Amino acid sequence: MIETNLPAKPFLGVRFVLSGFDPLHEQKVRSKLVEGGGVDAGQYSKNCSHVIVHDIVYDDPLCVTARKDCKWLVTGFWVDHSFDIGMPVDTTSIIYRPPKDLKGIPGAKGLIMCLTGYQRQDRDDIMVCI
């Protein structure tokens, strides 16, 4: 295998639009995307491939339109995880979908879960879901 010192470009071919982020978080996410080879589409259009949201629910009009137009619809976690491992992770994974409700899972405040045996990314993914 040939080693290379070239930086990973996990977002090559990704034309993205961001929505729902506060300005500071939006800038951090945008920087990761651009550094990873992505292109900021600026606003939603037929030319964007990925709609990346934060604090927006699954049934928000933007999300409904993105799904109808066959765009990849993911949260900022998808950007973080893809950037961290240097390649795009599965956009269809439920962990990267916008939540159904911003209030979380009813009754989840009383949920006790043992994470013994789960390590690194698996452990982090479970905590994000909960």
Backbone torsions as a table, in degrees:
resi	resn	phi	psi	omega
1	MET	NA	136.0	-178.6
2	ILE	-87.8	127.9	177.3
3	GLU	-86.9	146.2	178.5
4	THR	-136.9	148.9	177.9
5	ASN	-99.2	7.6	178.9
6	LEU	-69.4	138.6	179.0
7	PRO	-68.0	148.5	178.3
8	ALA	-66.0	142.7	177.8
9	LYS	-123.7	73.3	-174.9
10	PRO	-68.6	-13.3	-174.9
11	PHE	-111.6	18.5	175.6
12	LEU	-58.5	132.6	-179.5
13	GLY	86.4	-4.9	179.7
14	VAL	-89.7	119.1	172.4
15	ARG	-109.9	111.4	-167.5
16	PHE	-114.5	158.3	168.5
17	VAL	-131.8	138.3	-179.2
18	LEU	-108.0	144.3	177.9
19	SER	-150.5	140.8	174.4
20	GLY	90.4	-2.3	-178.1
21	PHE	-85.4	147.3	169.0
22	ASP	-73.1	158.3	-173.0
23	PRO	-54.7	-41.5	-178.2
24	LEU	-67.8	-47.4	179.3
25	HIS	-64.4	-39.6	179.0
26	GLU	-59.9	-42.8	-179.9
27	GLN	-64.1	-39.7	178.9
28	LYS	-64.4	-44.3	-180.0
29	VAL	-65.9	-45.4	179.0
30	ARG	-59.4	-42.5	180.0
31	SER	-60.1	-43.8	178.7
32	LYS	-62.5	-43.5	-178.9
33	LEU	-63.2	-47.6	-178.4
34	VAL	-68.0	-43.2	177.4
35	GLU	-59.9	-33.2	-179.7
36	GLY	-86.8	9.4	175.3
37	GLY	100.2	0.3	179.8
38	GLY	-77.1	162.1	179.3
39	VAL	-123.0	128.3	178.7
40	ASP	-75.7	114.7	179.4
41	ALA	-76.6	-11.4	177.1
42	GLY	85.0	-61.6	178.2
43	GLN	-141.9	165.0	-178.2
44	TYR	-63.0	130.2	176.3
45	SER	-160.5	178.7	178.1
46	LYS	-66.0	-18.0	-177.0
47	ASN	-84.8	-11.2	178.8
48	CYS	-87.1	147.0	-179.9
49	SER	-104.9	-27.3	-175.4
50	HIS	-129.6	131.9	172.4
51	VAL	-108.3	117.6	-174.8
52	ILE	-114.2	120.6	-171.4
53	VAL	-122.2	162.1	175.4
54	HIS	-147.2	136.3	-179.4
55	ASP	55.0	35.0	175.1
56	ILE	-128.0	135.9	-176.7
57	VAL	-84.6	160.5	-177.8
58	TYR	-54.2	-36.0	-176.8
59	ASP	-94.1	10.1	174.6
60	ASP	-60.5	144.3	-178.6
61	PRO	-53.4	-36.9	177.8
62	LEU	-63.3	-43.0	-179.8
63	CYS	-67.1	-40.5	178.4
64	VAL	-62.1	-45.4	179.2
65	THR	-63.5	-43.5	179.9
66	ALA	-60.4	-44.1	178.9
67	ARG	-65.3	-42.5	179.7
68	LYS	-61.6	-37.2	-179.1
69	ASP	-86.5	7.8	178.1
70	CYS	61.1	37.2	173.8
71	LYS	-88.6	153.6	172.3
72	TRP	-74.5	124.9	-178.9
73	LEU	-114.7	114.1	-176.2
74	VAL	-140.9	167.4	174.4
75	THR	-97.1	174.3	178.2
76	GLY	-61.0	-21.9	177.4
77	PHE	-60.1	-34.7	178.5
78	TRP	-61.1	-42.2	178.6
79	VAL	-63.7	-49.1	-178.8
80	ASP	-58.2	-49.6	-177.0
81	HIS	-66.2	-43.0	179.4
82	SER	-63.6	-43.2	-179.9
83	PHE	-63.7	-43.0	-177.8
84	ASP	-62.9	-38.1	-177.7
85	ILE	-96.4	-7.2	175.3
86	GLY	81.1	15.9	176.2
87	MET	-156.9	152.7	-177.9
88	PRO	-67.3	134.1	175.5
89	VAL	-88.7	169.9	-174.8
90	ASP	-62.2	112.0	-179.5
91	THR	-68.6	-16.4	-178.3
92	THR	-88.9	-5.4	179.7
93	SER	-63.9	136.9	-177.8
94	ILE	-59.8	-25.8	-178.8
95	ILE	-65.1	-22.0	-178.1
96	TYR	-101.3	3.7	177.0
97	ARG	-81.3	149.1	172.4
98	PRO	-62.4	146.8	-179.1
99	PRO	-70.1	156.5	176.6
100	LYS	-71.4	-28.3	-176.3
101	ASP	-149.5	135.8	-179.7
102	LEU	-75.6	-8.4	179.1
103	LYS	-86.7	-3.7	178.3
104	GLY	88.6	-166.6	-178.5
105	ILE	-84.4	125.4	178.9
106	PRO	-55.6	131.6	179.0
107	GLY	82.8	-1.1	-176.0
108	ALA	-68.1	-18.3	178.6
109	LYS	-64.1	-24.3	179.1
110	GLY	-98.4	6.6	-177.7
111	LEU	-77.9	130.0	174.5
112	ILE	-116.7	126.5	-177.1
113	MET	-133.0	133.2	177.9
114	CYS	-92.3	123.6	-179.7
115	LEU	-103.6	13.4	177.2
116	THR	-59.4	131.2	-180.0
117	GLY	97.5	-20.1	175.8
118	TYR	-91.8	134.6	-177.7
119	GLN	-127.6	157.9	173.6
120	ARG	43.8	-120.1	-172.6
121	GLN	-61.8	-39.3	178.8
122	ASP	-60.7	-43.6	179.6
123	ARG	-63.4	-46.4	179.3
124	ASP	-62.0	-41.4	179.9
125	ASP	-62.4	-41.9	178.7
126	ILE	-63.6	-43.1	179.9
127	MET	-64.3	-37.0	177.6
128	VAL	-64.5	-43.6	-179.8
129	CYS	-63.0	-39.1	-178.1
130	ILE	-78.3	NA	NA
